Amino acid sequence: TIQKISISLYPNPAKDFILINFNSTERKNLTFMLFNSIGQKVTIEKIKGNETNHKINTKALSEGIYFWKVESAYKFSQQGKVVLLK
């Protein structure tokens, strides 16, 4: 079965951090990945299934457009775009 998970990422544009908010009845562990504009993976974090929000530190990343993806081992996947301003 496909999981019903609602994910929001803010602020966007972001500066030093981004917050990921989860709204789900499923409590599965997730993986968050952040890619730069040429597709290189710059961040990967494991998110425990009991978390409802998760903070990602972006201080070390350059200004620009990044693409994010959240996935689980259960074929759930969601993706989007975030802009970092410095």
ZIBEL-V814510 format. One record per run of one state. SS is the DSSP state (H for helix, E for strand, C for the rest). FROM is the first residue (numbers start at 1). TO is the last residue. If there is no record, write none. Layout:
ss->[SS | SS]
from->[FROM | FROM]
to->[TO | TO]
//
This chain:
ss->[C | E | C | E | C | E | C | E | C | E | C | E | C | E | C | E | C]
from->[1 | 5 | 11 | 14 | 15 | 17 | 25 | 30 | 36 | 41 | 48 | 53 | 58 | 64 | 72 | 77 | 85]
to->[4 | 10 | 13 | 14 | 16 | 24 | 29 | 35 | 40 | 47 | 52 | 57 | 63 | 71 | 76 | 84 | 86]
//
